[in-house]
Amino acid sequence: MEEANQSVVSEFIFQGLCTSRELQIFLLLPFSTLYLMTVVGNLFVTALIITDHRLHSPMYFLLANLSFIDFCLSSVTTPKLIIDLVKDNKTISFGGCMSQILCVHFFGGGEMVLLVTMAYDRYVAICRPLHYTSIMDRQKCIWLVLISWIIGFVHAMSQLILILELPFCGPRVIDSFFCDLPLVMKLACTNTDTLGIVINADSGVLATTCFLLLLISYTYILLTVQHHSKEGSSKALSTCTSHIIVVLLFFGPVIFMYLWPVSITWVDKFLAVFYSVITPLLNPAIYTLRNKDIRDAIKKLINHM
């Protein structure tokens, strides 16, 4: 039984977003368009920040990393979702399923910590402006980004190691479009109640810690902004609003999916689509539309073409 998880179940079957063949064909173009926009949008923001020297500041360095993570996070599940819309047999290998779990938690966990890092950057810029360049120097920025990737990797590996210990010897139908950890865990041929608590606690501690740090940071920043001059507070508030919107878009579905006691299949699928398809698309749009420096960089690029 020790090798049952690999020898008995070699693949899993997705039920997908819906059972209607007509609806699946109808969704093909919208999802393909959304994914293309996500890839182009996030890679464009990343490339723009790298190539434009006026955007070589800590805030934009962190934003470039956020855009790259969003591109990666969307690419873990969305291409498979699009391909499966035109397939009757929606299967994924055991290894492919485990890879999806690893990558979703790696990029998702990394993005949580990166959002905290971005909040810290805004805190220093607004609350300690005279010390900003010395505190947020290039070396510290690189270390902060590396730490976010490392925490994401440790979190993902801790989840993967736990589920690899489970025996999978029979049921293999997943009522979703990707290998969502709680749904995969239900297919194990053993009682997973205790393990479920451990896995949810792992994700819950990381998500709750990051969310509380973000809540404290932005509350303190907004209180500080009130005492600034009208012009300075307006610019700081505009920047922080973009960050806060992105935080809410990212953490809203995550908190609902993992902490809500009642699981409703269609709600879970909608939130999973929002988390993996919509949010990575909205992030570059929010920063591009609300950020004057990025808008100016785009105008400059267009004028040179």
C-alpha positions as CSV (number, residue, x, y, z in Angstrom):
1,M,0.0,0.0,0.0
2,E,3.0,2.3,0.4
3,E,3.2,2.9,-3.4
4,A,-0.6,2.8,-3.9
5,N,-0.7,6.6,-4.5
6,Q,1.4,6.2,-7.6
7,S,0.8,2.6,-8.8
8,V,-3.0,2.4,-8.5
9,V,-4.1,5.9,-9.5
10,S,-2.0,7.1,-12.5
11,E,-4.3,10.0,-13.5
12,F,-7.3,12.1,-12.2
13,I,-10.4,13.2,-14.1
14,F,-11.7,16.8,-14.0
15,Q,-15.4,17.4,-14.2
16,G,-14.6,20.9,-15.4
17,L,-16.5,24.1,-15.0
18,C,-19.9,22.7,-16.2
19,T,-21.5,19.7,-17.8
20,S,-23.1,21.5,-20.8
21,R,-21.1,21.0,-24.0
22,E,-22.6,24.1,-25.6
23,L,-21.6,26.3,-22.6
24,Q,-18.1,24.9,-22.7
25,I,-17.7,25.8,-26.4
26,F,-19.2,29.2,-25.7
27,L,-16.6,29.8,-22.8
28,L,-13.6,28.9,-25.0
29,L,-13.2,32.3,-26.7
30,P,-13.8,34.5,-23.5
31,F,-11.3,32.4,-21.4
32,S,-8.7,32.3,-24.3
33,T,-9.0,36.1,-24.6
34,L,-8.7,36.7,-20.9
35,Y,-5.6,34.5,-20.6
36,L,-4.0,36.2,-23.6
37,M,-4.7,39.6,-22.0
38,T,-3.3,38.4,-18.7
39,V,0.0,37.1,-20.3
40,V,0.4,40.2,-22.5
41,G,-0.5,42.6,-19.7
42,N,1.7,41.2,-17.0
43,L,4.7,40.6,-19.2
44,F,4.3,44.1,-20.7
45,V,4.3,45.7,-17.2
46,T,7.4,43.6,-16.2
47,A,9.3,44.5,-19.4
48,L,8.3,48.1,-19.2
49,I,9.7,48.4,-15.7
50,I,12.9,46.6,-16.6
51,T,13.6,48.8,-19.7
52,D,12.5,52.2,-18.5
53,H,15.2,53.7,-16.2
54,R,12.6,56.1,-14.7
55,L,10.8,53.1,-13.2
56,H,13.9,51.7,-11.5
57,S,12.7,52.3,-8.0
58,P,11.9,49.9,-5.2
59,M,8.1,50.2,-5.7
60,Y,8.3,49.4,-9.4
61,F,10.8,46.6,-8.8
62,L,8.3,45.0,-6.5
63,L,5.5,45.6,-9.0
64,A,7.5,43.9,-11.7
65,N,7.8,40.9,-9.5
66,L,4.1,40.9,-8.7
67,S,3.2,41.0,-12.4
68,F,5.6,38.1,-13.1
69,I,4.1,36.1,-10.3
70,D,0.6,36.8,-11.6
71,F,1.6,35.6,-15.0
72,C,3.0,32.4,-13.5
73,L,0.0,31.8,-11.2
74,S,-2.5,32.2,-14.1
75,S,-0.4,29.9,-16.3
76,V,-0.5,27.0,-13.8
77,T,-4.2,26.3,-14.3
78,T,-5.7,28.5,-17.1
79,P,-4.1,26.8,-20.2
80,K,-5.3,23.4,-19.0
81,L,-8.8,24.9,-18.3
82,I,-9.0,26.3,-21.9
83,I,-7.8,23.0,-23.5
84,D,-10.2,20.9,-21.5
85,L,-13.2,23.1,-22.7
86,V,-12.9,21.3,-26.1
87,K,-12.1,17.9,-24.7
88,D,-14.5,15.2,-23.6
89,N,-11.9,13.3,-21.6
90,K,-10.5,15.9,-19.1
91,T,-7.6,14.0,-17.5
92,I,-4.4,15.0,-15.7
93,S,-1.6,12.6,-14.7
94,F,-0.8,12.0,-11.1
95,G,2.5,13.9,-11.5
96,G,0.8,16.8,-13.3
97,C,-1.8,17.0,-10.5
98,M,0.9,17.2,-7.8
99,S,2.8,19.8,-9.9
100,Q,-0.4,21.9,-10.1
101,I,-0.8,21.8,-6.3
102,L,2.9,22.7,-5.8
103,C,2.9,25.6,-8.2
104,V,-0.5,27.1,-7.1
105,H,0.7,27.2,-3.5
106,F,4.2,28.3,-4.5
107,F,3.1,31.3,-6.5
108,G,0.1,32.0,-4.3
109,G,2.1,31.9,-1.1
110,G,4.9,34.0,-2.7
111,E,2.3,36.6,-3.8
112,M,0.9,36.9,-0.3
113,V,4.3,37.7,1.1
114,L,5.2,40.0,-1.8
115,L,2.0,42.0,-1.1
116,V,3.2,42.5,2.5
117,T,6.6,43.6,1.2
118,M,4.8,46.2,-1.1
119,A,2.9,47.4,1.9
120,Y,6.2,47.8,3.9
121,D,7.6,49.7,1.0
122,R,4.7,52.1,1.0
123,Y,4.9,52.4,4.8
124,V,8.5,53.5,4.6
125,A,7.9,55.9,1.7
126,I,5.0,57.6,3.4
127,C,5.7,57.4,7.1
128,R,9.6,57.7,6.9
129,P,10.2,59.5,3.6
130,L,13.6,61.0,4.7
131,H,15.0,57.5,5.3
132,Y,13.4,55.8,2.3
133,T,16.5,55.5,0.1
134,S,18.6,54.2,2.9
135,I,16.0,51.7,4.2
136,M,14.8,50.5,0.8
137,D,18.2,50.1,-1.0
138,R,18.7,47.8,-3.9
139,Q,20.2,44.9,-1.8
140,K,17.3,45.0,0.7
141,C,14.7,45.0,-2.1
142,I,16.3,41.9,-3.7
143,W,16.4,40.2,-0.3
144,L,12.7,41.0,0.4
145,V,11.7,39.5,-3.0
146,L,13.9,36.4,-2.4
147,I,12.3,35.9,1.0
148,S,8.8,36.0,-0.6
149,W,9.8,33.4,-3.1
150,I,11.4,31.2,-0.4
151,I,8.4,31.4,1.9
152,G,6.2,30.5,-1.0
153,F,8.4,27.5,-1.8
154,V,8.5,26.3,1.8
155,H,4.7,26.6,2.1
156,A,4.2,24.7,-1.2
157,M,6.6,21.9,-0.3
158,S,4.9,21.5,3.2
159,Q,1.5,21.0,1.5
160,L,2.9,18.7,-1.2
161,I,4.8,16.5,1.2
162,L,1.7,16.0,3.3
163,I,-0.5,14.9,0.4
164,L,2.2,12.7,-1.2
165,E,1.9,10.5,1.9
166,L,-1.7,9.7,1.1
167,P,-2.8,6.5,-0.6
168,F,-4.9,7.0,-3.8
169,C,-6.4,3.6,-4.8
170,G,-9.8,4.2,-6.3
171,P,-11.8,7.4,-6.7
172,R,-10.2,9.8,-9.2
173,V,-12.9,12.3,-10.3
174,I,-12.2,15.9,-9.2
175,D,-15.3,18.2,-9.4
176,S,-13.2,21.2,-10.6
177,F,-11.0,22.3,-13.4
178,F,-7.7,22.0,-11.6
179,C,-6.2,20.0,-8.7
180,D,-7.5,21.9,-5.8
181,L,-5.9,20.5,-2.7
182,P,-9.0,19.9,-0.5
183,L,-10.8,18.1,-3.4
184,V,-7.8,15.9,-4.2
185,M,-7.4,15.0,-0.5
186,K,-11.1,13.8,-0.4
187,L,-10.1,11.1,-3.0
188,A,-7.6,9.4,-0.7
189,C,-8.4,5.9,0.5
190,T,-8.0,6.8,4.2
191,N,-9.5,9.2,6.7
192,T,-8.1,12.7,6.0
193,D,-9.9,14.8,8.7
194,T,-6.8,15.4,10.8
195,L,-4.6,16.0,7.8
196,G,-7.3,18.4,6.4
197,I,-7.0,20.5,9.6
198,V,-3.2,20.5,9.4
199,I,-3.2,21.6,5.7
200,N,-5.9,24.3,6.3
201,A,-4.0,25.5,9.3
202,D,-0.8,25.7,7.2
203,S,-2.5,27.8,4.6
204,G,-4.6,29.7,7.2
205,V,-1.6,30.8,9.2
206,L,0.2,32.2,6.2
207,A,-2.9,33.9,4.7
208,T,-4.1,35.3,8.1
209,T,-0.7,36.5,9.1
210,C,-0.1,38.3,5.8
211,F,-3.7,39.8,5.8
212,L,-3.3,41.1,9.3
213,L,0.1,42.6,8.5
214,L,-1.4,44.3,5.4
215,L,-4.4,45.5,7.5
216,I,-2.1,47.1,10.1
217,S,0.2,48.6,7.5
218,Y,-2.4,50.3,5.4
219,T,-4.4,51.5,8.4
220,Y,-1.2,53.1,9.8
221,I,-0.4,54.5,6.3
222,L,-3.9,56.0,5.9
223,L,-3.8,57.6,9.3
224,T,-0.4,59.1,8.5
225,V,-1.6,60.4,5.1
226,Q,-4.3,62.5,6.9
227,H,-1.5,64.7,8.4
228,H,0.3,65.3,5.1
229,S,-0.3,68.3,2.7
230,K,-3.3,68.0,0.4
231,E,-1.1,67.4,-2.7
232,G,1.2,64.8,-1.0
233,S,-1.7,63.0,0.7
234,S,-3.6,62.8,-2.6
235,K,-0.8,61.1,-4.5
236,A,0.0,58.8,-1.5
237,L,-3.7,57.9,-1.2
238,S,-4.0,57.2,-5.0
239,T,-1.0,54.8,-4.8
240,C,-2.3,53.1,-1.6
241,T,-5.8,52.7,-3.1
242,S,-4.3,50.7,-6.0
243,H,-2.4,48.4,-3.5
244,I,-5.5,48.0,-1.3
245,I,-7.7,47.0,-4.3
246,V,-5.2,44.4,-5.4
247,V,-5.0,43.0,-1.8
248,L,-8.8,42.7,-1.5
249,L,-9.0,41.1,-5.0
250,F,-6.3,38.5,-4.0
251,F,-7.3,37.7,-0.4
252,G,-11.1,37.8,-0.8
253,P,-11.4,34.5,-2.8
254,V,-8.6,32.9,-0.8
255,I,-10.2,33.6,2.6
256,F,-13.7,32.5,1.3
257,M,-12.4,29.3,-0.3
258,Y,-10.3,28.1,2.7
259,L,-12.1,29.5,5.8
260,W,-15.8,29.4,4.8
261,P,-17.3,26.3,6.7
262,V,-19.8,25.3,4.0
263,S,-18.5,24.2,0.5
264,I,-20.8,25.1,-2.4
265,T,-19.5,23.6,-5.6
266,W,-20.5,26.4,-8.1
267,V,-19.3,29.1,-5.6
268,D,-16.0,27.4,-5.2
269,K,-15.6,27.1,-9.0
270,F,-16.5,30.7,-9.5
271,L,-14.0,31.9,-6.9
272,A,-11.3,29.6,-8.3
273,V,-11.8,31.2,-11.8
274,F,-11.8,34.6,-10.2
275,Y,-8.6,33.8,-8.3
276,S,-6.7,32.2,-11.2
277,V,-8.1,34.0,-14.3
278,I,-9.6,37.4,-13.3
279,T,-7.3,38.7,-10.5
280,P,-4.0,38.2,-12.5
281,L,-5.6,40.2,-15.3
282,L,-7.0,43.0,-13.1
283,N,-3.7,43.7,-11.3
284,P,-1.7,45.1,-14.2
285,A,-4.9,47.0,-15.3
286,I,-5.3,48.6,-11.9
287,Y,-1.7,49.7,-11.6
288,T,-1.5,50.9,-15.3
289,L,-4.7,52.9,-15.1
290,R,-4.1,54.5,-11.7
291,N,-0.3,55.1,-11.9
292,K,0.9,58.2,-13.6
293,D,4.5,57.1,-14.0
294,I,3.5,53.9,-15.8
295,R,1.1,55.8,-18.0
296,D,3.8,58.3,-18.9
297,A,6.2,55.4,-19.7
298,I,3.6,53.8,-22.0
299,K,3.1,57.2,-23.8
300,K,6.8,57.6,-24.2
301,L,7.1,54.1,-25.6
302,I,4.2,54.7,-28.1
303,N,5.8,58.0,-29.2
304,H,9.1,56.2,-30.0
305,M,7.4,53.5,-32.1
